């Protein structure tokens, strides 16, 4: 139960695909003993937790152990004699896909991960297209959350030159409904006996919704997707500024609990889960800003903008507690490396950069490398095709 507790306490804010009370109630009722898909879901949560928190000791539980268990018992297998897609199965496949990409030597290019995520996307897409109105409100909301998480996964793979899973076309994705910012209490009110079937004491997600952070993350990736479709070849600086302004608009419209506070203490209504989301949102926004500069640059202003991006990144890395980055697992490290590599490349070009600025850039890269050395616990990082950060 400690492993499942860590999922809900630490990882849920980034992937709010499960209703805690419903999940624990079904687990306590022994559903996993009779329902192969629910059993597979439980195993997938174990795998994703271990992959996200590799420094934690969970005994014999590893991602490979979970994969072997699923295969040995035939869990999550496609069966053509009956309907193969359910929301539990799609969530479980998403969990396994992210877990395997975090631990495979090939990282985001892992074939097993691509297989699992592709099947999760196919199932979620099918359920949304054909059966969404047959589902209760809870499952509709969870399905929307899952599809937008899969969208983020596809964009992340594409950013790093990996094959993205197929989800929806850009116009359909832009018009696909967002999940509502509902709490667990709103989606499934608490029963009178909260301790029944291991539901346990009150939990931070009971009355706090982490969906606004997911929706803001989706806004950022939609901007990145728009950038990829832009073929403009003239007046590139104005094009850069237009997209950078869109990214900034997303950050300016974040709810108060997700805004950057610098070194200020956490207000009472803000949880550690919000801090985990803040790290994800701001590092992702910086990565997208850096990618915008790479796509349309270099221009006369590129060097200074790269400097600002790295300044903001260092501010985040040195102000937020280590636990916040641990909760983000492997997702932030390649983004940080990508930002650093782009900054290094821009610095080596020497466009509008003097000797003093070169020395400042060297110092910043050294600070970035020190922090990366502390954060980097991803087995697949060595396979990401990025230039080394030499100073």
Secondary structure in CASP SS format (residue, H / E / C, confidence):
PFRMAT SS
TARGET T0000
AUTHOR 0000-0000-0000
METHOD secondary structure of the structure
MODEL  1
X C 1.00
X H 1.00
X H 1.00
X H 1.00
X H 1.00
X H 1.00
X H 1.00
X H 1.00
X H 1.00
X H 1.00
X H 1.00
X H 1.00
X H 1.00
X H 1.00
X C 1.00
X C 1.00
X C 1.00
X C 1.00
X C 1.00
X H 1.00
X H 1.00
X H 1.00
X H 1.00
X H 1.00
X H 1.00
X H 1.00
X H 1.00
X H 1.00
X C 1.00
X C 1.00
X H 1.00
X H 1.00
X H 1.00
X C 1.00
X C 1.00
X H 1.00
X H 1.00
X H 1.00
X H 1.00
X H 1.00
X H 1.00
X H 1.00
X H 1.00
X H 1.00
X H 1.00
X H 1.00
X H 1.00
X H 1.00
X H 1.00
X H 1.00
X H 1.00
X H 1.00
X C 1.00
X C 1.00
X C 1.00
X C 1.00
X C 1.00
X C 1.00
X C 1.00
X C 1.00
X C 1.00
X C 1.00
X H 1.00
X H 1.00
X H 1.00
X H 1.00
X H 1.00
X H 1.00
X H 1.00
X H 1.00
X H 1.00
X H 1.00
X C 1.00
X C 1.00
X C 1.00
X C 1.00
X C 1.00
X C 1.00
X C 1.00
X C 1.00
X C 1.00
X C 1.00
X C 1.00
X C 1.00
X C 1.00
X C 1.00
X H 1.00
X H 1.00
X H 1.00
X H 1.00
X H 1.00
X H 1.00
X H 1.00
X H 1.00
X H 1.00
X H 1.00
X H 1.00
X H 1.00
X H 1.00
X H 1.00
X H 1.00
X H 1.00
X H 1.00
X C 1.00
X C 1.00
X C 1.00
X H 1.00
X H 1.00
X H 1.00
X C 1.00
X H 1.00
X H 1.00
X H 1.00
X H 1.00
X H 1.00
X H 1.00
X H 1.00
X H 1.00
X H 1.00
X H 1.00
X H 1.00
X H 1.00
X H 1.00
X H 1.00
X H 1.00
X H 1.00
X H 1.00
X H 1.00
X H 1.00
X H 1.00
X H 1.00
X H 1.00
X H 1.00
X H 1.00
X C 1.00
X C 1.00
X H 1.00
X H 1.00
X H 1.00
X H 1.00
X H 1.00
X H 1.00
X H 1.00
X H 1.00
X H 1.00
X H 1.00
X H 1.00
X H 1.00
X H 1.00
X H 1.00
X H 1.00
X H 1.00
X H 1.00
X H 1.00
X H 1.00
X H 1.00
X H 1.00
X H 1.00
X H 1.00
X C 1.00
X C 1.00
X C 1.00
X C 1.00
X C 1.00
X C 1.00
X C 1.00
X C 1.00
X C 1.00
X C 1.00
X H 1.00
X H 1.00
X H 1.00
X H 1.00
X H 1.00
X H 1.00
X C 1.00
X C 1.00
X C 1.00
X C 1.00
X C 1.00
X C 1.00
X C 1.00
X C 1.00
X H 1.00
X H 1.00
X H 1.00
X H 1.00
X C 1.00
X C 1.00
X C 1.00
X C 1.00
X C 1.00
X C 1.00
X C 1.00
X C 1.00
X H 1.00
X H 1.00
X H 1.00
X C 1.00
X C 1.00
X C 1.00
X C 1.00
X C 1.00
X C 1.00
X C 1.00
X C 1.00
X C 1.00
X C 1.00
X C 1.00
X C 1.00
X H 1.00
X H 1.00
X H 1.00
X H 1.00
X H 1.00
X H 1.00
X H 1.00
X H 1.00
X H 1.00
X H 1.00
X H 1.00
X H 1.00
X H 1.00
X H 1.00
X H 1.00
X H 1.00
X H 1.00
X H 1.00
X H 1.00
X C 1.00
X C 1.00
X C 1.00
X C 1.00
X C 1.00
X C 1.00
X H 1.00
X H 1.00
X H 1.00
X H 1.00
X H 1.00
X H 1.00
X H 1.00
X H 1.00
X H 1.00
X H 1.00
X H 1.00
X H 1.00
X H 1.00
X H 1.00
X H 1.00
X H 1.00
X H 1.00
X C 1.00
X C 1.00
X C 1.00
X H 1.00
X H 1.00
X H 1.00
X C 1.00
X C 1.00
X C 1.00
X C 1.00
X C 1.00
X C 1.00
X C 1.00
X C 1.00
X C 1.00
X C 1.00
X C 1.00
X C 1.00
X C 1.00
X H 1.00
X H 1.00
X H 1.00
X H 1.00
X H 1.00
X H 1.00
X H 1.00
X H 1.00
X H 1.00
X H 1.00
X H 1.00
X H 1.00
X H 1.00
X H 1.00
X H 1.00
X H 1.00
X H 1.00
X H 1.00
X H 1.00
X H 1.00
X H 1.00
X H 1.00
X H 1.00
X H 1.00
X H 1.00
X C 1.00
X C 1.00
X C 1.00
X C 1.00
X C 1.00
X H 1.00
X H 1.00
X H 1.00
X H 1.00
X H 1.00
X H 1.00
X H 1.00
X H 1.00
X H 1.00
X H 1.00
X H 1.00
X H 1.00
X H 1.00
X H 1.00
X H 1.00
X H 1.00
X H 1.00
X H 1.00
X C 1.00
X C 1.00
X H 1.00
X H 1.00
X H 1.00
X H 1.00
X H 1.00
X H 1.00
X C 1.00
X C 1.00
X C 1.00
X C 1.00
X C 1.00
X H 1.00
X H 1.00
X H 1.00
X H 1.00
X H 1.00
X H 1.00
X H 1.00
X H 1.00
X H 1.00
X H 1.00
X H 1.00
X H 1.00
X H 1.00
X H 1.00
X H 1.00
X H 1.00
X H 1.00
X C 1.00
X C 1.00
X C 1.00
X C 1.00
X C 1.00
X H 1.00
X H 1.00
X H 1.00
X H 1.00
X H 1.00
X H 1.00
X H 1.00
X H 1.00
X H 1.00
X H 1.00
X H 1.00
X H 1.00
X H 1.00
X H 1.00
X H 1.00
X H 1.00
X H 1.00
X H 1.00
X H 1.00
X H 1.00
X H 1.00
X C 1.00
X C 1.00
X C 1.00
X H 1.00
X H 1.00
X H 1.00
X H 1.00
X H 1.00
X C 1.00
X C 1.00
X C 1.00
X C 1.00
X C 1.00
X C 1.00
X C 1.00
X C 1.00
END
